[in-house]
Amino acid sequence: MGLTIIRQGFGSSVQDLGRFGYQKYGIIVGGAMDPDSAKTANWLVGNSSSSAVIEYSFLGPTVLFTEDTLFALTGASCRPKLDHQAIGMGRPCLAHEGQILEIGGLSPGSRGYLAVAGGIDTEPWLGSRSTYERAGRGGFKGRRLNEQDRLPVGSPSRLAAAVMKKLAAFGREKKAGWFFSWRRAYGKKQMIRVTPDRLWPKFSEESRRAFLQTDYRVTPASDRMGYRLSGAGLSLNQPLELYSEAVTNGSIQVPKNGQPIILLTDHQSTGGYPRIAQVAAVDLPIVAQLAPGSLLRFRLITVPEAERLYLEHRRALELLKGRISRKLED
């Protein structure tokens, strides 16, 4: 065994990049809410992008390492401590057998990630270790983590083993000093870019104007499946009878009460509410980090612009991955 959960924090679960190819059977993709941060945590400990990590929300878990372990923390800001010593985020850290990691509260932002060299080595289900809580499958026993759960950890990569050896030789004073993570200003109002859905023209002109020119607030009735927003009500020009259609991460549905819902990582495979817009893929990790009470405003962009922004972001991620890899090899 590699680690034991002493305190579970809030919403802690095992996640990877998701379970693909099964939506036609009604099985969600799932996976990390903020995949950029999850990937970065994995790169920092010499893992592949898709290795399983521990995701937590608002309050991170306290973890006992039962063997020497290379780990990293990314995502929303926190002040983690290893045996009561501050260690920082966005860097690889070495924990010795018997040491305890306290992650604590997150602010600003709401999602954090703990990666360990070798990845969380729970049993895959349909090709993924992501927790599908509603079905009781994947992750650790198909559920969120509880106190005294003992999680298996895979074998560190050759690179991770070399880093562990170097950190052990350098001592604690060399473990801090370089930082790799996605730094975002989660605490202020976010401008979220969207593309129009095919039903955009079916919404009233007043609703389309309000959607783009007024603020919306994330309500407490939000979870991994979707964020329910409160703000200006939206309505169609006239009622429509709609068939259920495929939906995806970032689809913005408008139910009968007129308050939009942004579908997120654990979204259902189909939906019958009219969709007004789609969150641009580049902004989905930002949305995933918004806490209840956060304000956001939508900005309409074209599909080609959304594609360009996404490709630029992918190139930035690859550059970050290369920088981390070179640093680990130094």
C-alpha positions in Angstrom: 0.0 0.0 0.0 1.2 3.5 -0.7 -1.0 5.9 1.3 -3.7 6.0 3.9 -6.5 8.6 4.2 -6.5 10.0 7.8 -9.1 12.8 7.1 -10.9 12.7 3.8 -11.4 16.4 3.2 -14.4 17.3 1.1 -15.4 15.4 -2.1 -12.1 13.5 -2.3 -12.1 10.8 -5.0 -9.8 9.0 -7.4 -9.9 10.5 -10.9 -8.0 10.3 -14.2 -8.8 11.9 -17.5 -12.1 10.0 -18.0 -13.8 7.0 -19.4 -14.2 7.3 -23.2 -16.2 5.4 -25.7 -19.2 4.4 -23.6 -21.6 7.4 -23.7 -23.7 5.5 -26.3 -24.5 3.1 -23.5 -25.4 5.9 -21.1 -22.0 5.8 -19.2 -20.5 9.2 -18.4 -17.0 10.2 -19.4 -16.3 11.7 -15.9 -12.7 12.3 -14.9 -10.9 15.3 -13.4 -12.9 18.5 -13.3 -9.7 20.5 -14.1 -7.7 18.3 -16.4 -5.0 20.9 -16.9 -4.1 20.8 -13.2 -4.4 17.0 -13.0 -2.0 16.6 -15.9 0.5 19.0 -14.4 0.5 17.2 -11.1 1.2 13.9 -12.9 4.0 15.4 -15.0 5.7 16.7 -11.8 6.1 13.2 -10.5 7.1 11.5 -13.7 3.7 10.0 -14.5 1.8 9.9 -17.8 -0.9 12.5 -18.3 -3.7 9.9 -17.7 -2.4 8.4 -14.4 -5.0 8.4 -11.6 -4.8 11.2 -9.0 -6.8 12.3 -5.9 -9.2 15.1 -6.6 -10.6 17.1 -3.7 -12.9 20.2 -3.4 -12.7 23.2 -1.0 -10.8 21.1 1.7 -8.0 18.7 0.9 -7.4 15.4 2.7 -4.8 14.5 5.3 -2.7 11.6 4.1 -0.3 9.2 5.8 2.4 7.9 3.4 3.1 4.2 4.2 6.2 4.1 2.0 8.6 6.6 0.5 6.6 8.5 -2.1 7.2 11.3 -4.6 4.1 13.5 -4.8 2.9 16.9 -6.1 0.0 19.2 -5.5 -1.7 21.5 -8.1 -5.0 23.2 -8.7 -6.6 25.8 -6.4 -4.2 27.5 -3.9 -3.6 26.0 -0.5 -0.9 25.9 2.2 0.1 22.2 2.5 2.3 20.9 5.2 4.4 17.7 5.4 4.9 16.8 9.1 3.9 20.4 9.9 6.5 21.9 7.6 5.3 24.1 4.7 6.1 22.6 1.3 4.3 24.7 -1.3 2.6 23.6 -4.5 3.5 22.9 -8.1 6.7 21.1 -7.3 7.7 17.5 -6.7 8.2 16.6 -3.0 9.5 13.5 -1.3 7.6 12.0 1.6 9.3 9.3 3.7 7.4 6.4 5.2 5.3 7.5 8.1 5.1 11.2 7.2 1.8 13.0 7.1 0.6 15.5 4.5 -2.0 18.0 5.5 -3.5 19.9 2.5 -6.0 22.1 4.2 -8.5 24.6 2.7 -8.5 25.9 -0.9 -8.9 29.5 -1.8 -9.3 31.0 -4.3 -10.5 28.2 -6.5 -12.3 25.0 -5.5 -10.5 21.9 -7.0 -7.1 20.5 -6.0 -5.1 17.5 -7.1 -2.6 15.1 -5.4 -0.5 13.0 -7.7 1.9 10.3 -6.5 4.7 8.7 -8.6 3.3 5.5 -10.1 -0.3 6.8 -9.9 -3.2 5.7 -7.7 -3.3 2.0 -8.7 -6.9 1.1 -8.1 -8.7 -1.5 -10.4 -9.7 0.1 -13.7 -13.3 -0.2 -14.9 -14.0 0.1 -18.6 -10.5 1.4 -19.2 -10.5 4.1 -16.5 -9.9 4.5 -12.8 -12.2 7.6 -12.5 -14.9 7.4 -9.8 -18.4 7.0 -11.2 -20.2 7.7 -7.9 -23.8 7.4 -9.1 -23.1 3.9 -10.5 -20.8 2.8 -7.7 -18.0 1.9 -10.1 -14.4 2.9 -10.7 -12.1 4.8 -8.4 -11.8 3.3 -4.9 -14.8 1.0 -4.3 -16.9 3.3 -6.6 -17.2 6.0 -4.0 -15.6 9.1 -2.4 -12.7 8.5 -0.1 -13.3 7.9 3.6 -11.0 7.9 6.6 -8.8 4.9 6.9 -9.0 4.0 3.2 -5.8 2.5 2.1 -4.9 3.3 -1.5 -2.5 1.3 -3.7 0.2 3.1 -5.6 1.9 1.9 -8.8 5.6 1.6 -9.3 7.4 5.0 -10.0 8.9 5.6 -13.4 12.6 5.5 -14.0 12.6 9.3 -14.0 10.6 9.5 -10.7 12.9 7.1 -9.0 15.9 9.2 -10.0 14.2 12.4 -8.7 13.4 10.6 -5.4 17.0 9.7 -5.0 18.2 13.2 -5.7 15.7 14.8 -3.3 16.7 12.3 -0.6 20.3 13.3 -1.1 19.7 17.1 -1.3 17.7 17.3 1.9 14.5 19.2 2.8 16.0 22.7 2.1 16.2 21.9 -1.6 12.7 20.6 -2.0 11.2 24.1 -2.5 12.2 26.8 -5.0 10.6 26.1 -8.3 6.9 26.2 -9.3 4.9 24.8 -12.1 1.1 25.1 -12.1 -1.7 27.0 -13.7 -2.1 30.3 -11.9 -5.5 31.7 -12.4 -7.3 34.5 -10.6 -10.3 32.5 -9.4 -11.5 34.9 -6.8 -12.7 37.7 -9.2 -15.6 37.6 -11.7 -14.8 35.4 -14.6 -15.5 36.1 -18.3 -16.4 32.8 -19.8 -16.2 32.5 -23.6 -19.0 30.6 -25.3 -20.1 29.7 -28.8 -23.8 29.8 -29.9 -25.8 26.6 -29.9 -28.0 25.8 -32.9 -31.0 26.9 -30.8 -29.4 30.4 -30.1 -31.7 32.1 -32.6 -34.8 30.5 -31.0 -34.2 32.4 -27.8 -35.8 35.8 -27.5 -33.7 38.9 -28.4 -34.1 40.1 -24.8 -32.9 36.7 -23.5 -29.8 36.7 -25.8 -28.9 40.2 -24.7 -29.4 39.4 -21.0 -27.3 36.2 -21.4 -24.3 38.3 -22.6 -24.8 41.5 -20.7 -25.6 40.5 -17.1 -23.8 38.6 -14.4 -24.7 35.1 -13.3 -23.9 33.5 -9.9 -23.0 29.9 -9.3 -25.5 28.5 -6.8 -24.9 26.0 -3.9 -27.1 23.5 -5.9 -24.1 22.8 -8.1 -21.9 19.7 -8.4 -19.7 17.7 -10.7 -22.7 17.0 -13.0 -23.4 20.7 -13.6 -23.5 24.2 -12.2 -26.9 25.8 -11.7 -26.7 29.5 -12.2 -28.9 32.4 -10.9 -29.4 35.6 -12.8 -31.5 37.0 -15.6 -34.2 34.5 -16.7 -34.0 33.2 -20.3 -36.9 32.1 -22.6 -37.6 31.0 -26.1 -39.5 33.0 -28.6 -42.1 30.3 -28.5 -42.4 26.9 -26.8 -40.6 24.0 -28.6 -41.1 20.3 -28.4 -37.6 18.9 -28.3 -36.2 15.3 -28.5 -33.5 14.4 -26.1 -30.1 15.1 -27.8 -26.5 14.4 -27.0 -24.9 16.9 -24.6 -21.3 17.4 -23.7 -19.0 19.1 -21.1 -19.9 22.8 -21.2 -23.4 22.5 -22.8 -25.5 25.3 -21.4 -29.1 24.2 -20.9 -32.1 26.4 -20.0 -34.9 24.6 -18.1 -38.4 25.9 -17.7 -37.4 28.2 -14.8 -35.2 30.1 -17.2 -32.0 29.8 -15.0 -29.1 28.3 -17.1 -27.3 25.1 -16.1 -23.7 24.5 -17.3 -23.2 20.8 -17.7 -19.8 19.6 -16.5 -17.7 16.5 -16.1 -20.3 14.1 -14.8 -23.0 15.2 -17.2 -25.6 12.8 -18.5 -25.2 11.6 -22.0 -28.4 13.2 -23.4 -30.6 16.1 -22.4 -34.0 17.5 -23.4 -33.7 21.1 -22.3 -33.0 23.7 -25.0 -29.3 24.7 -25.2 -28.4 28.4 -25.7 -24.6 28.1 -25.9 -21.5 25.9 -25.4 -18.6 26.9 -23.1 -15.4 27.1 -25.2 -13.2 24.1 -24.3 -10.3 26.4 -23.3 -12.4 27.9 -20.5 -13.8 24.7 -19.0 -11.0 24.3 -16.4 -11.8 27.8 -15.3 -15.5 27.1 -14.8 -14.6 23.9 -12.9 -12.7 26.0 -10.3 -15.5 28.3 -9.6 -17.0 28.0 -6.1 -20.7 28.6 -5.1 -21.2 32.3 -5.0 -18.8 33.0 -7.8 -19.8 35.5 -10.4 -19.4 35.0 -14.2 -20.4 36.7 -17.4 -20.6 35.1 -20.8 -18.8 36.4 -23.9 -19.9 35.1 -27.4 -17.1 34.0 -29.8 -17.1 32.2 -33.1 -16.4 28.5 -33.4 -13.2 29.1 -35.4 -12.0 31.4 -32.6 -12.8 28.8 -30.0 -10.8 26.2 -32.0 -7.9 28.6 -32.3 -7.9 29.3 -28.6 -8.0 25.6 -27.8 -5.1 24.8 -30.1 -3.0 27.6 -28.5 -3.8 26.3 -25.1 -2.8 22.8 -26.1 0.6 24.2 -27.3 1.0 26.0 -24.0 0.4 22.7 -22.1 3.0 20.9 -24.2 5.5 23.7 -23.5 4.8 23.3 -19.8 5.2 19.6 -20.0 8.5 20.0 -21.7 9.8 22.5 -19.1 8.8 20.1 -16.3 10.4 17.2 -18.0 13.7 19.1 -18.5 13.7 20.3 -14.9 13.1 16.8 -13.5 16.0 15.5 -15.6 18.4 18.2 -14.4 
